[in-house]
Amino acid sequence: MRLVLIKIGGAGELVMTWRLSFAALAGLALLAWAESALVWAAEEKPYTIKDGKVDSHTYNGWRRYTESCLRCHGPDGAGSSYAPDLLRSLQAITEDQFKEVVVNGRINVNASSENVMPPFGEVEDVVLYLDDIYAYLKARSDGVLDRGRPPRMEP
Amino acid sequence: MNPRGYLLVLAAIALPVSGALANDELLKLQKDPNQWVMPTGDYANQRYSQLNQITAQNVQNLRPVWSFSTGVLRGHEGAPLVIGDVMYVHTPFPNNVFALDLKNNGRILWKYEPRQDPSVIPVMCCDTVNRGVAYGDGKIILNQADATVVALDAKTGKEVWKVQNGDPKKGETMTSAPMIVKDKVIVGISGGEFGVQGRVTAYNLKDGKQVWNAFSVGPDDQLLFDASTTAMGKPVGANSSTSTWQGDQWKVGGGSTWGWYSYDPQLNLIYYGSGNPSTWNPVQRPGDNKWSMTIFARNPDTGVAKWVYQMTPHDEWDYDGINEMILADIPVKGKDTKALVHFDRNGYGYTLNRETGELLIAEKYDPKVNWATNVDMATGRPKVVKDYSTQAGGEDHNTQQICPAALGSKDQQPAAFSPTTKLFYVPTNHVCMDYEPFKVSYTAGQPYVGATLSMYPPKGESNLGNFIAWDAGTGKIVWSDSEPFSVWSGALATAGGVVFYGTLEGYLKAVDMQSGKELYRFKTPSGIIGNVMTYMHDGKQYVAVLSGVGGWAGIGMAAGLTKDTDGLGAVGAYKALANYTQLGGALTVFALP
């Protein structure tokens, strides 16, 4: 089953367009599955945040995100008119799935969507810092990190 | 004069004459107010129409009369063309082109649908926009996203020729509209965020054969500079570009050419600007980085540059110089001048002598611009303020409160000029930023940016845009209409005393040319980043605009622009464009009852 995500809503609203021929019920079942996965994933945090300040890895993740991802996925991972909101995406996919997509890319081109994620597997500025980028986006996705440049902990 | 008779005569001229120079044909057609034969309205980029049925008195009665869905969701920039009884509408990727029959309520005469590798989509910085097609000698010329230039038979939509103008694997793509001058098609290249070597190329309109190719950065033979090429009135001399780069950094030096082109047939010069030097990290590329951020005047027959002017040497803010060059004969400081007027991303409105390249005026067209105190009129260089210099701040230092933001006080959305008021009508952004450069490595076909930034309205303000009237002869704002969002739509000025523009929420607005007073608004299906155009058909004036939010403007779509430290969080949320409009390409055509 293939889920086609197009980010067209804003501020916490996501519109999912399903490939035809699947009933809405199937969709609800998947959402329920995604939520249980979220609970499971929440047990281990890839980031550290104290007094609103982030560790150096999470900070670097913000920087690398801004360098390589922002132009499509928007400021702070919030999505744009042409690429999905990653804060919502990370609630539905695992760390491994996230990394798989970043490394290998993904193509969703059909009548209603023209989303293409390029493969970053050979891009130093991304693959070397994949853990950091994930940590940053996860912190944003978990709602524990505000928008903008995150304040850094003292080293 | 009988307007109907006038129309018939012009329709006869409009029939493509085989073998005639497209130049002769286009020189005449561009003056015909009934048609809209080039994306910029005319060669001078004035975006002014002589049509005057729609006036400041009756514009409040305007209403949509027909509309057309393009079937594409991404950002819709540019405007359709009208040639005779046919309207040509383009779309973002996949770059479909429609020929619509104006005699039959927009029935589709033909549709062209190119087949392109979708892997080009993510190498297009800031959405898969396209700014329109060009017409000449019975052909429609399309710049595809994958850097293919294709000529279509205007009557049938069949391919006449096709040429590859760049390599998307290296990040070379095309978003700009071509311009046809004489028997040549002039095109640019996009990819300043991917380290391309920017250039402008001329192809034969007849068969697509390359005639000349002129780079923005590199050795003199690649630049097509010769001993007569000047900057600030003096010969530029040998190695004027390579001597301003470290080593061979110019090879990935940017200076892309994705904006609008203009042409002065009397002076036989074409004009355009080059974009940012790559990377966005200034520390990594010492020197002036010539000729990025530069206005070029070139001979369209040979490509040789007559003069150049670099607005932002050693860019530290991503202030691309690609915005349109508007050619107008206006009094400048009281003296009649063949002027070139340019509203740069860097926030300065420049007036130059377009024959010599002499700098006449450089003034801020948004009072909030703070990165430079002024432009030194003797050297042409901006006086950079240290506090807002990301070079002075250095790598890994976050320079704050720089105005304007990287998207500029104005981006590609073209301004209009009215010969009656002698004023320029400018859609602007009113956005500031924090900018932190850091070290990056170059990988072919990958983003080569090297800076983080966050954007927000100027301190203490909440509006992100203004629509202004500008006097380029004195360098002063005449009036300014505040807009909640950046105005990302190209303006249209008309002899009816009305100026039109679109807004990101989706309004088509009409304002009084003299005062800026709003006279009419209509909410179209999606946010407008397209340019307003007008034409006459069967004796009736129409106004048309493409809706379809997206582009670089769409980057703030999801959550709006915000800055937590300014307590503008609430404003940021309110600013979420998604609360006002959704995606979707549509053409809306307006007329009086």
Contacts between the chains, C-beta under 8 A, distances in Angstrom:
chain1	res1	chain2	res2	distance
A	6	B	73	7.7
A	7	B	558	6.5
A	8	B	73	8.0
A	8	B	578	7.3
A	8	B	582	5.6
A	8	B	583	5.3
A	9	B	558	7.8
A	9	B	578	5.7
A	10	B	557	6.4
A	10	B	558	4.8
A	10	B	559	6.2
A	10	B	560	7.4
A	10	B	576	4.2
A	10	B	577	6.8
A	10	B	578	2.5
A	10	B	579	6.3
A	11	B	558	7.4
A	11	B	559	5.9
A	11	B	560	7.7
A	11	B	573	6.1
A	11	B	576	4.7
A	11	B	578	6.6
A	11	B	579	7.0
A	13	B	578	7.0
A	62	B	452	7.4
A	63	B	436	7.7
A	63	B	438	6.4
A	63	B	452	5.6
A	66	B	451	8.0
A	66	B	452	3.7
A	66	B	453	7.4
A	67	B	438	7.5
A	67	B	440	6.4
A	67	B	447	6.8
A	67	B	449	5.4
A	67	B	450	6.7
A	67	B	451	7.8
A	67	B	452	6.9
A	68	B	446	7.7
A	68	B	447	5.5
A	68	B	449	7.7
A	70	B	452	7.8
A	70	B	555	7.8
A	71	B	125	5.5
A	71	B	126	6.1
A	71	B	193	6.8
A	71	B	447	6.6
A	71	B	449	7.6
A	71	B	555	7.5
A	72	B	122	6.5
A	74	B	555	5.5
A	74	B	556	7.5
A	74	B	557	7.4
A	74	B	558	5.2
A	74	B	559	7.1
A	75	B	454	6.3
A	75	B	455	7.4
A	75	B	555	7.0
A	75	B	556	7.2
A	75	B	559	7.0
A	75	B	561	7.5
A	76	B	559	6.7
A	78	B	558	4.3
A	78	B	559	3.9
A	79	B	557	7.8
A	79	B	558	4.1
A	79	B	559	7.8
A	80	B	127	7.8
A	80	B	554	5.3
A	80	B	555	4.8
A	80	B	556	7.9
A	80	B	557	5.7
A	80	B	558	6.0
A	81	B	74	7.5
A	81	B	75	6.5
A	81	B	127	7.0
A	81	B	549	5.9
A	81	B	550	4.4
A	81	B	551	7.9
A	81	B	554	3.0
A	81	B	555	7.7
A	81	B	557	4.4
A	81	B	558	7.8
A	81	B	583	5.9
A	82	B	74	6.0
A	82	B	75	7.4
A	82	B	127	5.0
A	82	B	128	7.2
A	82	B	550	6.1
A	82	B	554	6.2
A	85	B	558	5.9
A	107	B	118	6.0
A	107	B	119	7.9
A	109	B	118	4.7
A	109	B	121	7.9
A	112	B	73	7.4
A	113	B	73	7.9
A	114	B	73	7.4
A	114	B	74	6.7
A	114	B	93	6.3
A	114	B	94	7.5
A	114	B	118	6.9
A	114	B	121	6.1
A	114	B	128	7.1
A	115	B	121	7.6
A	116	B	118	5.0
A	116	B	119	6.5
A	116	B	121	4.1
A	116	B	122	5.1
A	117	B	122	6.7
A	118	B	119	6.9
A	118	B	122	4.1
A	118	B	123	7.2
A	120	B	446	7.9
A	122	B	443	7.3
A	123	B	443	5.6
A	123	B	446	4.9
A	124	B	441	5.7
A	124	B	443	6.9
A	125	B	440	5.9
A	125	B	441	6.4
A	125	B	443	7.9
A	125	B	446	7.7
A	146	B	564	5.4
A	147	B	559	7.0
A	147	B	562	5.7
A	147	B	564	6.4
A	147	B	572	7.6
A	148	B	454	5.3
A	148	B	562	7.1
A	148	B	563	6.4
A	148	B	564	5.1
A	148	B	565	7.6
A	149	B	398	6.3
A	149	B	434	6.7
A	149	B	436	7.4
A	149	B	452	7.0
A	149	B	454	6.2
